[in-house]
């Protein structure tokens, strides 16, 4: 039969498959636990963990860097405009050229961080852009001379410190920015004719202490952020374990533990959902009530272990005989199985029922004291309906299938009986 599923008959089915929630690999889980057992200051993210950390905070990092770059451009423009009003024209002209270095450098960095790039590209852009921005600020003062010389070098250090504090980037990047700033400060101060070399070195060492403290604070903030990330990963793993355990419990609650098909409770819920989801008078469904003939005699003669084996085989045969994943099979009683066929006509249902019956008979499972044959046989009742929500109910369909099964059992057994409103006929 074309409509019959081609799975091997007799294999116990696995109903209601569930996709486990996505989770990290066992190696990463193990590394997360190892990192969290260390002291907070010893946490170091490397390899895959470092990559996951960057991905997790990429959006936040890019927004912070882009915002900083844009504000640097705005402040640079406002400073030039204010100087143009307050300072002599010659001084403003000397500031203009070095000040023009800053906007392109900041704008390019903001553009690069508009979407994810390789880590090496991000690092190169940040370091080059920040260097050009610091150089621009320093050259504005150096070109102007006088009081602006040292003032702009101090402003340059302030700009560097804000970048170190604000940018959530690897510590190596922050240290490079600090080295840029202190190196530029020392270089230009040594060229400052108004102070001696000793004063230049002393001033650089003074500011180096403040920059070092800033780097320590930045490192602490990064480590705390990494620890929070590790705790988040651990919680995600525990939630995944809990979700999997809940899924297994739900599967157990909806599955017959012996045969692996759905249990009565699960089938009742499935039928109710099927009816609630039905729309229009064209909705149809069929139901099969399947019962193993003289199953008690099999248990009494061959024992319950052989009876259990028979139930598992029969469940597998029924499951392999249905059409698709929308058809549902349930163990409804001791040796009774219920099959729901949404959208099936009476003719379709009868074909499937006959397929099940013939396959059970062909399996030749032993039942030597049966009144029907020396092997296991099955009687099946078939009922079908085509209705809207006002004229049909699952209870009516089930009673009809049960009445048809009764007709099959009171006849010769090992047969399929179809329910009709007036009489049950074979």
DAURVEN-V515251 format. One record per helix or strand. SS is the DSSP state (alpha for helix, beta for strand). FROM is the first residue (numbers start at 1). LEN is the number of residues. If there is no record, write none. Layout:
<<SS	FROM	LEN> <SS	FROM	LEN>>
//
This chain:
<<alpha	26	11> <alpha	40	3> <alpha	47	40> <alpha	89	24> <alpha	119	26> <alpha	147	20> <alpha	171	20> <alpha	197	58> <beta	255	1> <beta	262	1> <alpha	264	13> <beta	284	9> <alpha	295	8> <alpha	304	18> <beta	328	4> <beta	336	7> <alpha	346	18> <beta	366	1> <beta	375	1> <beta	378	9> <alpha	394	17> <beta	416	4> <beta	424	2>>
//
